[in-house]
Amino acid sequence: MAGTENPGEIFRAKINLETSKIAWKELQRFFAGGMAMMAAADLDLVEVAFQMSEDNVEQIRQWTAAGKWRAYRMNRRANGLKPMCWYGR
C-alpha cells in the first residue's frame, strides 16, 4: 500500500493522530474567549479540520447554512444553557 496514499489522505491521518477527547473544563477558556467552534454530531471532525486547513470556503458555507457548523461566541444574549450542560462532561 506504500505510495498509494494521496496527500489529502496523509494529512487527514496526521490530523487524526493529533485529536483526542477533552474535558469541557479544559475548553472553557476558549469558549469564554470567543474561540470555540461547534460542529453537528454527524460531522467528522477530522474532515472539518481538513476542509478548514484547505480553506474550502464553499464546504464551510454549506455546513454553516445547514446549521452544522458555527462559531460559538459568548455575548449578552447567550443563555448559558448549552455550556452548563457540557460542564459535567
DSSP file (Angstrom, degrees, kcal/mol; ACC not computed):
  #  RESIDUE AA STRUCTURE BP1 BP2  ACC     N-H-->O    O-->H-N    N-H-->O    O-->H-N    TCO  KAPPA ALPHA  PHI   PSI    X-CA   Y-CA   Z-CA
    1    1 A M    >         0   0    0      0, 0.0     3,-2.1     0, 0.0     4,-0.4   0.000 360.0 360.0 360.0 -14.1    0.0    0.0    0.0
    2    2 A A  T 3   +     0   0    0      1,-0.3     0, 0.0     2,-0.1     0, 0.0  -0.301 360.0  19.3 -57.7 137.3    3.0    2.3    0.3
    3    3 A G  T 3  S+     0   0    0      1,-0.0    -1,-0.3     3,-0.0     0, 0.0   0.373 101.3  93.1  85.2  -5.6    3.0    5.0   -2.3
    4    4 A T    <   +     0   0    0     -3,-2.1     2,-0.2     2,-0.1    -2,-0.1   0.604  59.9  97.5 -96.1 -11.9   -0.8    4.7   -2.9
    5    5 A E        -     0   0    0     -4,-0.4    -2,-0.0     4,-0.0     0, 0.0  -0.517  68.0-137.1 -76.7 142.2   -1.9    7.3   -0.4
    6    6 A N     >  -     0   0    0     -2,-0.2     4,-2.1     1,-0.1     3,-0.4  -0.585  28.2-104.1 -91.8 163.8   -2.7   10.8   -1.7
    7    7 A P  H  > S+     0   0    0      0, 0.0     4,-2.5     0, 0.0     5,-0.2   0.845 120.4  55.9 -56.9 -35.3   -1.5   13.9    0.2
    8    8 A G  H  > S+     0   0    0      2,-0.2     4,-2.4     1,-0.2     5,-0.2   0.911 107.8  47.8 -63.5 -42.3   -5.1   14.6    1.4
    9    9 A E  H  > S+     0   0    0     -3,-0.4     4,-2.2     2,-0.2    -1,-0.2   0.900 111.9  50.3 -64.3 -40.8   -5.3   11.1    3.0
   10   10 A I  H  X S+     0   0    0     -4,-2.1     4,-2.0     2,-0.2    -2,-0.2   0.923 111.9  47.2 -63.7 -44.1   -1.9   11.5    4.6
   11   11 A F  H  X S+     0   0    0     -4,-2.5     4,-2.6     2,-0.2    -2,-0.2   0.890 109.9  52.8 -67.2 -38.1   -2.8   14.9    6.1
   12   12 A R  H  X S+     0   0    0     -4,-2.4     4,-2.6     1,-0.2    -1,-0.2   0.916 108.8  50.7 -60.4 -42.3   -6.2   13.6    7.3
   13   13 A A  H  X S+     0   0    0     -4,-2.2     4,-1.9     2,-0.2    -2,-0.2   0.893 109.9  50.3 -62.6 -39.6   -4.2   10.8    9.1
   14   14 A K  H  X S+     0   0    0     -4,-2.0     4,-0.9     2,-0.2    -2,-0.2   0.926 110.6  48.8 -63.5 -45.3   -1.9   13.4   10.7
   15   15 A I  H >< S+     0   0    0     -4,-2.6     3,-1.0     1,-0.2    -2,-0.2   0.929 109.0  53.7 -59.0 -45.3   -4.9   15.4   11.9
   16   16 A N  H >< S+     0   0    0     -4,-2.6     3,-1.4     1,-0.3    -1,-0.2   0.878 104.9  54.0 -58.9 -39.1   -6.5   12.2   13.3
   17   17 A L  H 3< S+     0   0    0     -4,-1.9    -1,-0.3     1,-0.3    -2,-0.2   0.734 105.8  55.0 -66.8 -21.6   -3.3   11.5   15.3
   18   18 A E  T << S+     0   0    0     -3,-1.0     2,-0.3    -4,-0.9    -1,-0.3   0.337  94.3  89.9 -94.4   6.3   -3.5   15.0   16.8
   19   19 A T    <   +     0   0    0     -3,-1.4     2,-0.3    -4,-0.2    -3,-0.0  -0.705  42.8 150.1-104.4 155.8   -7.0   14.6   18.2
   20   20 A S        -     0   0    0     -2,-0.3     2,-0.1     2,-0.0    -2,-0.0  -0.961  49.9 -78.1-165.9 168.5   -8.3   13.3   21.5
   21   21 A K        -     0   0    0     -2,-0.3     2,-0.4     1,-0.0     0, 0.0  -0.463  45.7-165.8 -72.1 149.4  -11.2   13.7   23.8
   22   22 A I        -     0   0    0     -2,-0.1     2,-0.1    67,-0.0     5,-0.0  -0.999  19.3-117.3-140.3 140.0  -11.0   16.8   26.0
   23   23 A A    >>  -     0   0    0     -2,-0.4     3,-1.2     1,-0.1     4,-0.9  -0.445  24.5-120.4 -75.7 148.8  -13.0   17.7   29.1
   24   24 A W  H >> S+     0   0    0     62,-0.4     4,-1.5     1,-0.3     3,-1.0   0.863 111.9  64.9 -55.7 -37.6  -15.3   20.8   29.0
   25   25 A K  H 34 S+     0   0    0     62,-0.3     4,-0.4     1,-0.3    -1,-0.3   0.849 101.9  49.4 -56.1 -34.1  -13.3   22.3   31.9
   26   26 A E  H <4 S+     0   0    0     -3,-1.2    -1,-0.3     1,-0.2     4,-0.2   0.726 112.8  47.1 -77.6 -21.8  -10.3   22.5   29.5
   27   27 A L  H XX S+     0   0    0     -3,-1.0     4,-2.2    -4,-0.9     3,-0.7   0.608  86.1  90.6 -92.5 -14.2  -12.3   24.1   26.8
   28   28 A Q  H 3X S+     0   0    0     -4,-1.5     4,-3.1     1,-0.3     5,-0.2   0.862  83.3  53.3 -54.5 -42.3  -14.0   26.8   28.9
   29   29 A R  H 3> S+     0   0    0     -4,-0.4     4,-1.6     1,-0.2    -1,-0.3   0.863 110.0  48.4 -65.7 -33.3  -11.3   29.4   28.4
   30   30 A F  H <4>S+     0   0    0     -3,-0.7     5,-3.2    -4,-0.2     6,-0.4   0.912 113.0  47.9 -69.7 -41.9  -11.6   29.1   24.6
   31   31 A F  H ><5S+     0   0    0     -4,-2.2     3,-1.7     4,-0.2    43,-0.6   0.943 112.7  48.0 -61.3 -48.4  -15.4   29.3   24.8
   32   32 A A  H 3<5S+     0   0    0     -4,-3.1    -1,-0.2     1,-0.3    -2,-0.2   0.822 109.7  53.9 -63.6 -31.1  -15.2   32.4   27.0
   33   33 A G  T 3<5S-     0   0    0     -4,-1.6    -1,-0.3    -5,-0.2    -2,-0.2   0.380 117.9-111.9 -84.6   4.8  -12.7   34.0   24.7
   34   34 A G  T < 5S+     0   0    0     -3,-1.7    -3,-0.2    -4,-0.1    -2,-0.1   0.764  87.5 115.2  74.0  24.9  -14.9   33.5   21.7
   35   35 A M      < +     0   0    0     -5,-3.2     2,-0.3    -6,-0.2    -4,-0.2   0.141  41.7 110.0-113.7  19.6  -12.7   31.0   20.1
   36   36 A A  E     -A   72   0A   0     36,-0.7    36,-3.0    -6,-0.4     2,-0.4  -0.737  46.3-163.2 -98.1 145.1  -14.9   27.9   20.2
   37   37 A M  E     -A   71   0A   0     -2,-0.3     2,-0.4    34,-0.3    34,-0.2  -0.925   7.4-147.9-120.7 149.2  -16.5   26.3   17.2
   38   38 A M  E     -A   70   0A   0     32,-3.2    32,-1.9    -2,-0.4     2,-0.4  -0.968  10.8-171.2-121.9 135.5  -19.3   23.9   17.2
   39   39 A A  E     -A   69   0A   0     -2,-0.4    30,-0.2    30,-0.2    29,-0.1  -0.941  31.6-104.8-121.1 145.6  -19.9   21.1   14.7
   40   40 A A    >   -     0   0    0     28,-2.6     3,-2.0    -2,-0.4    28,-0.1  -0.295  34.3-112.2 -63.6 152.6  -23.0   18.9   14.4
   41   41 A A  T 3  S+     0   0    0      1,-0.3    -1,-0.1     3,-0.0    27,-0.0   0.760 115.2  58.7 -60.8 -25.6  -22.7   15.4   15.8
   42   42 A D  T 3  S+     0   0    0      2,-0.1     2,-0.3    26,-0.0    -1,-0.3   0.490  86.4  95.1 -87.0  -0.7  -22.9   13.9   12.3
   43   43 A L  S <  S-     0   0    0     -3,-2.0     2,-0.7    25,-0.1    -4,-0.1  -0.695  78.2-125.3 -87.6 143.2  -19.8   15.8   11.0
   44   44 A D     >  -     0   0    0     -2,-0.3     4,-2.4     1,-0.2     3,-0.2  -0.788  15.3-151.8 -84.5 116.2  -16.5   14.1   11.1
   45   45 A L  H  > S+     0   0    0     -2,-0.7     4,-2.7     1,-0.2     5,-0.2   0.828  95.2  55.4 -63.9 -31.6  -14.2   16.5   13.0
   46   46 A V  H  > S+     0   0    0      2,-0.2     4,-2.4     1,-0.2    -1,-0.2   0.921 109.6  46.9 -64.7 -42.0  -11.1   15.3   11.1
   47   47 A E  H  > S+     0   0    0      2,-0.2     4,-2.8     1,-0.2    -2,-0.2   0.896 111.4  51.6 -66.1 -39.4  -12.9   16.1    7.8
   48   48 A V  H  X S+     0   0    0     -4,-2.4     4,-2.3     2,-0.2    -2,-0.2   0.946 111.5  46.8 -61.1 -48.1  -13.9   19.5    9.2
   49   49 A A  H  X S+     0   0    0     -4,-2.7     4,-2.5     1,-0.2    -2,-0.2   0.902 112.8  50.4 -60.8 -41.3  -10.3   20.3   10.3
   50   50 A F  H  X S+     0   0    0     -4,-2.4     4,-1.6     2,-0.2    -2,-0.2   0.942 110.6  48.0 -63.0 -47.5   -9.0   19.1    6.9
   51   51 A Q  H  <>S+     0   0    0     -4,-2.8     5,-2.7     1,-0.2    -1,-0.2   0.874 112.4  50.0 -62.9 -36.7  -11.5   21.3    5.0
   52   52 A M  H ><5S+     0   0    0     -4,-2.3     3,-1.6     1,-0.2    -1,-0.2   0.918 108.9  51.3 -65.7 -42.5  -10.6   24.3    7.1
   53   53 A S  H 3<5S+     0   0    0     -4,-2.5    -1,-0.2     1,-0.3    -2,-0.2   0.797 110.2  50.2 -65.2 -26.8   -6.9   23.7    6.5
   54   54 A E  T 3<5S-     0   0    0     -4,-1.6    -1,-0.3    -5,-0.2    -2,-0.2   0.407 111.0-123.9 -87.5   0.6   -7.6   23.6    2.8
   55   55 A D  T < 5 +     0   0    0     -3,-1.6     2,-2.1     1,-0.2     3,-0.2   0.885  43.9 173.5  54.9  41.2   -9.5   26.9    3.0
   56   56 A N     >< +     0   0    0     -5,-2.7     4,-2.0     1,-0.2     3,-0.3  -0.535   2.7 171.4 -81.0  78.4  -12.5   25.2    1.5
   57   57 A V  H  > S+     0   0    0     -2,-2.1     4,-2.7     1,-0.2    -1,-0.2   0.859  71.2  57.3 -59.1 -40.0  -14.9   28.1    2.0
   58   58 A E  H  > S+     0   0    0      1,-0.2     4,-2.2     2,-0.2    -1,-0.2   0.915 107.8  46.4 -62.1 -43.3  -17.7   26.6    0.0
   59   59 A Q  H  > S+     0   0    0     -3,-0.3     4,-2.5     2,-0.2    -1,-0.2   0.918 112.7  49.8 -65.3 -42.7  -17.8   23.5    2.2
   60   60 A I  H  X S+     0   0    0     -4,-2.0     4,-2.6     1,-0.2    -2,-0.2   0.907 110.5  51.1 -62.1 -41.4  -17.7   25.6    5.4
   61   61 A R  H  X S+     0   0    0     -4,-2.7     4,-3.0     2,-0.2    -1,-0.2   0.907 109.2  50.7 -61.5 -42.1  -20.6   27.8    3.9
   62   62 A Q  H  X S+     0   0    0     -4,-2.2     4,-1.8     2,-0.2    -2,-0.2   0.932 112.3  45.8 -63.0 -45.4  -22.6   24.7    3.2
   63   63 A W  H  <>S+     0   0    0     -4,-2.5     5,-3.1     2,-0.2     6,-0.8   0.904 114.4  49.2 -62.9 -40.7  -22.2   23.3    6.7
   64   64 A T  H ><5S+     0   0    0     -4,-2.6     3,-1.6     4,-0.2    -2,-0.2   0.935 110.5  49.3 -64.8 -46.6  -23.0   26.7    8.2
   65   65 A A  H 3<5S+     0   0    0     -4,-3.0    -1,-0.2     1,-0.3    -2,-0.2   0.833 110.6  51.5 -61.9 -32.6  -26.1   27.2    6.0
   66   66 A A  T 3<5S-     0   0    0     -4,-1.8    -1,-0.3    -5,-0.2    -2,-0.2   0.441 117.0-115.0 -84.2   0.8  -27.3   23.7    7.1
   67   67 A G  T < 5S+     0   0    0     -3,-1.6    -3,-0.2     2,-0.2    -2,-0.1   0.717  86.5 115.3  74.3  20.8  -26.7   24.6   10.8
   68   68 A K  S   <S+     0   0    0     -5,-3.1   -28,-2.6     1,-0.2     2,-0.3   0.538  73.2  33.4 -98.7  -8.5  -24.0   22.0   11.1
   69   69 A W  E     +A   39   0A   0     -6,-0.8     2,-0.3   -30,-0.2   -30,-0.2  -0.990  65.0 143.8-150.3 134.7  -21.1   24.4   11.8
   70   70 A R  E     -A   38   0A   0    -32,-1.9   -32,-3.2    -2,-0.3     2,-0.3  -0.976  47.2-103.9-165.5 156.6  -20.7   27.7   13.6
   71   71 A A  E     -A   37   0A   0     -2,-0.3     2,-0.7   -34,-0.2   -34,-0.3  -0.651  33.9-145.0 -77.0 140.3  -18.6   29.9   15.8
   72   72 A Y  E     +A   36   0A   0    -36,-3.0   -36,-0.7    -2,-0.3     2,-0.4  -0.906  24.3 178.3-113.3 104.6  -19.8   29.9   19.3
   73   73 A R        -     0   0    0     -2,-0.7     2,-0.3   -38,-0.1   -41,-0.1  -0.865  27.7-125.2-112.0 139.2  -19.3   33.3   20.9
   74   74 A M        +     0   0    0    -43,-0.6     2,-0.3    -2,-0.4    -2,-0.0  -0.626  45.0 148.4 -76.5 136.1  -20.2   34.4   24.3
   75   75 A N    >   -     0   0    0     -2,-0.3     3,-1.3     1,-0.0   -41,-0.0  -0.919  63.2 -84.2-153.5 179.6  -22.3   37.6   24.4
   76   76 A R  T 3  S+     0   0    0     -2,-0.3    -2,-0.0     1,-0.3    -1,-0.0   0.797 125.6  54.1 -62.0 -27.5  -25.0   39.1   26.5
   77   77 A R  T 3  S+     0   0    0      2,-0.0    -1,-0.3     3,-0.0     2,-0.2   0.613  78.3 111.5 -85.2 -11.5  -27.7   37.1   24.6
   78   78 A A    <   -     0   0    0     -3,-1.3    -4,-0.0     1,-0.2     0, 0.0  -0.454  58.3-153.7 -64.0 129.0  -26.0   33.7   25.3
   79   79 A N        -     0   0    0     -2,-0.2    -1,-0.2     1,-0.1    -3,-0.0   0.614  20.0-135.7 -85.1 -10.7  -28.3   31.9   27.6
   80   80 A G  S  > S+     0   0    0      1,-0.1     4,-1.8     3,-0.0     5,-0.1   0.411  72.2 115.0  77.6  -5.2  -25.6   29.7   29.1
   81   81 A L  H  > S+     0   0    0      2,-0.2     4,-1.8     1,-0.2     5,-0.2   0.930  74.2  47.9 -67.7 -44.0  -27.7   26.6   29.0
   82   82 A K  H  > S+     0   0    0      1,-0.2     4,-1.3     2,-0.2     3,-0.3   0.954 112.2  48.1 -64.3 -49.7  -25.5   24.7   26.5
   83   83 A P  H  > S+     0   0    0      0, 0.0     4,-1.0     0, 0.0     3,-0.3   0.888 110.3  53.7 -58.9 -35.9  -22.2   25.4   28.2
   84   84 A M  H  < S+     0   0    0     -4,-1.8     4,-0.5     1,-0.2     3,-0.4   0.878 105.6  52.4 -66.1 -35.7  -23.8   24.3   31.5
   85   85 A C  H  < S+     0   0    0     -4,-1.8     3,-0.3    -3,-0.3    -1,-0.2   0.766 109.3  51.1 -72.7 -21.7  -24.9   21.0   30.1
   86   86 A W  H >< S+     0   0    0     -4,-1.3     3,-2.2    -3,-0.3   -62,-0.4   0.694  87.6  86.1 -81.8 -19.2  -21.3   20.5   28.9
   87   87 A Y  T 3< S+     0   0    0     -4,-1.0   -62,-0.3    -3,-0.4    -1,-0.2   0.824  87.0  49.6 -56.7 -37.8  -19.7   21.2   32.2
   88   88 A G  T 3         0   0    0     -4,-0.5    -1,-0.3    -3,-0.3    -2,-0.1   0.497 360.0 360.0 -79.8  -1.8  -20.1   17.6   33.6
   89   89 A R    <         0   0    0     -3,-2.2    -1,-0.2    -4,-0.1    -2,-0.2   0.463 360.0 360.0 -88.8 360.0  -18.5   16.1   30.5
